[in-house]
Amino acid sequence: MNKKKNIQEQVAATLSSLDGLERASANPHLYTRIRAKLDQELSSWSWIAAFLSRPVVAIGLVAVIIILNILTITSNKKGTEELNDQLVTLAQDYSFQPSNILENGINQP
Amino acid sequence: MTDPSFIERLRKGEETAFYQLVEDWKDRIYNTALGLVQQAQDAEDITQEVFIIAWKSIHRFRGESSIQTWLFKIAVHQSLDLIRKKQRKKRFGWITPIFGTAENGATDPGDFVHPGVQLEKKQEAQLLFKAIKKLPEQQQVAYSLQKMEGLTLKEIAAVLETTEGAVEALLHRAKSNLQKTLTNYYQTHKHE
């Protein structure tokens, strides 16, 4: 019984150990640190912007984009021409004829 | 502090307004973070992060809640984020030695002593902080905000985006859980 009471008292004392707690103080130079971090972030972005806006980098990037576009267009053209050639060969092999008047280009009265 | 002109000055990016915000709130934010993460260096990093986030997102602050609620919300979010990260690291701690990326102090902070605790209560407070760490997240936050910063039920409810009744229930459960943990401790450590 006594032991139980003793434990209860210890628990109560522990639970009240934060009563009258004084507030911990932050670093007095916190603002300077925050400002430095913000400036650092800003400078890393401006470094990226400065790098991209260099004439050599900018012209190089534009050239790469143009080359990629040309490559895409020419590869598409080649593909269509090959497909057309195959269709013509197939039509000739099987003697396909236009099946109706409209396809023959005859105007109806 | 919450007057619209002050918010407007912050929105305009006025350096003096930001300085005032940091100076007025840094101790309260640091104290809150310290109570949750229980490590001075982490609490300082969180405090820095809170003000950086606040500065960057001031345009999203609509003034519906007070600056106190807004800053405490960010602080609680950042603290819980760090606690979760540390718990994940601890859980998968066996992987790190394989890849050789283990960091010092990435797991348990050890025995935390809050600098504001009275000298004669230090031992008990150390024990209580250990027990607080074992509480579920929401209970931990509600209990810490009340004990460390003396926030009212209404203020805690605003930070946790819940009702005062829910906060009351959280605090009741937190106290009962702490009582159980401490009773178990004292039963197994009879001579201390």
Chai-1 contact restraints between the chains, C-beta under 6 A:
chainA,res_idxA,chainB,res_idxB,connection_type,confidence,min_distance_angstrom,max_distance_angstrom,comment,restraint_id
A,I7,B,Y186,contact,1.0,0.0,6.0,A-B,restraint_1
A,Q10,B,Y186,contact,1.0,0.0,6.0,A-B,restraint_2
A,V11,B,Q179,contact,1.0,0.0,6.0,A-B,restraint_3
A,V11,B,L182,contact,1.0,0.0,6.0,A-B,restraint_4
A,V11,B,T183,contact,1.0,0.0,6.0,A-B,restraint_5
A,A13,B,E124,contact,1.0,0.0,6.0,A-B,restraint_6
A,T14,B,E124,contact,1.0,0.0,6.0,A-B,restraint_7
A,T14,B,L127,contact,1.0,0.0,6.0,A-B,restraint_8
A,T14,B,L128,contact,1.0,0.0,6.0,A-B,restraint_9
A,T14,B,L182,contact,1.0,0.0,6.0,A-B,restraint_10
A,S17,B,K121,contact,1.0,0.0,6.0,A-B,restraint_11
A,S17,B,E124,contact,1.0,0.0,6.0,A-B,restraint_12
A,S17,B,A125,contact,1.0,0.0,6.0,A-B,restraint_13
A,S17,B,L128,contact,1.0,0.0,6.0,A-B,restraint_14
A,L18,B,K147,contact,1.0,0.0,6.0,A-B,restraint_15
A,L21,B,G116,contact,1.0,0.0,6.0,A-B,restraint_16
A,E22,B,G116,contact,1.0,0.0,6.0,A-B,restraint_17
A,R23,B,D27,contact,1.0,0.0,6.0,A-B,restraint_18
A,R23,B,N31,contact,1.0,0.0,6.0,A-B,restraint_19
A,R23,B,G116,contact,1.0,0.0,6.0,A-B,restraint_20
A,A24,B,N31,contact,1.0,0.0,6.0,A-B,restraint_21
A,A24,B,L34,contact,1.0,0.0,6.0,A-B,restraint_22
A,A24,B,P115,contact,1.0,0.0,6.0,A-B,restraint_23
A,A24,B,G116,contact,1.0,0.0,6.0,A-B,restraint_24
A,S25,B,D27,contact,1.0,0.0,6.0,A-B,restraint_25
A,A26,B,K26,contact,1.0,0.0,6.0,A-B,restraint_26
A,A26,B,D27,contact,1.0,0.0,6.0,A-B,restraint_27
A,A26,B,Y30,contact,1.0,0.0,6.0,A-B,restraint_28
A,A26,B,T47,contact,1.0,0.0,6.0,A-B,restraint_29
A,N27,B,E44,contact,1.0,0.0,6.0,A-B,restraint_30
A,L30,B,K26,contact,1.0,0.0,6.0,A-B,restraint_31
A,Y31,B,Y19,contact,1.0,0.0,6.0,A-B,restraint_32
A,Y31,B,V22,contact,1.0,0.0,6.0,A-B,restraint_33
A,R33,B,Q48,contact,1.0,0.0,6.0,A-B,restraint_34
A,I34,B,Q48,contact,1.0,0.0,6.0,A-B,restraint_35
A,I34,B,F51,contact,1.0,0.0,6.0,A-B,restraint_36
